[in-house]
Amino acid sequence: MPRILFRNATLACVDGDAGYGLRENAALLVDADRIEWLGSMASVPAFDDAEIVDCEGRLLTPGLIDCHTHLVYAGDRADEFEARLEGAGYAEIAARGGGIMSTVRATRAASEAELFAETLPRVRALLAEGVTTLEIKSGYGLDRDNEIKLLRVAEGIERELGVRVQKTFLGAHALPPEFSGRADDYIELVCQEMLPAAVAERLVDAVDVFIESIAFDLEQGRRVLDRARELGLPIKAHAEQLSHLGGAAMAAARGALSVDHLEHLAADEAAALAESGSVAVLLPGAFYVLRETRLPPLTALRQHAVPIAIATDANPGSSPLHSLLLTMNLACTLFALTPAEALRGVTINAARALGLGDLLGSLEVGKRADIVLWDVNQPAMLSYRLGINPCRRVLQGGRWRDEV
Ligand SMILES: [Zn+2]
């Protein structure tokens, strides 16, 4: 693999504790799949054998990371979108067997090949905007074989497209209809059979659970996360989205990589996240689609220096969103993140939410050469505009994506 030298670049390194880590008139050298050197144009050594890319002042950022998605599913929920606009609520739709259950039925009926074909264009939309790592959760199979089928599709996406995919087991996403009224029995199945089977197939990088009035209660969530820890797996939780059940603090106390949603997180719980090092993953797409009004406690998260990530939450119901750039704008506009926080939220803090912060997510010597060259010259442009994709070229693990 030849070395690549980016010259005359504007670097948003997102190193350090805050801000862009901006370096203007800078250069960066990639050697194989790692960042080998970076510094000012005035101090560039002669890297004689390197391929030269003159950036002409353009912006370089780390590859973008979408750290919370539900991209593998069959069908769509356009009818539900319509019903909501005719007045039905999210909880009401779920209570009458719509919502997640309609996707579960379609997903169970689909073959692995069909699921793969349906998922590809969703992933390609993300990649077109400079995404080099994404997380994909299971959670629409809700039995052993179907959950494994979803995780295999996620693995296939990584193989086919060369993007890094972190696979998260979310068997406790919703109660399948055959367990109606027997949520504890289903949790037992998740813990004793479904999760161990997926782990045995080497398909699980982390374990997630949906703790909410329309999903699982705090005790059921705790059982799943404790079982995951017994198996040596990192944990996450969907928590405090529609109500406050205490899932975020419970997961944080168990060392969760991230707790996600958090609109109903109490301000005094931010300290617990700071203490555990859990990343607060905010999902403005679901907030927007559901027309929620309660904002996550951003002031408290900032006060306690909790790392904040943002993600698409791409799913067929509450967030049919396949643009991380639009997600950045939504986070700024709806949650009042600064553009620098939004960029950190899709780079270094998203990497931390996946347990990959030492390897990815910033432009620093030794980190993986996942790098995006943008047709803009200042980082705020990425959050500021809607509907324009300035992604010019993507380096994934030191290789140009368009040459792979
Ligand atoms: Zn989600």
Residues whose N, C-alpha, C, O or C-beta is under 5 A from the ligand:
A	BS01	ZN	D313
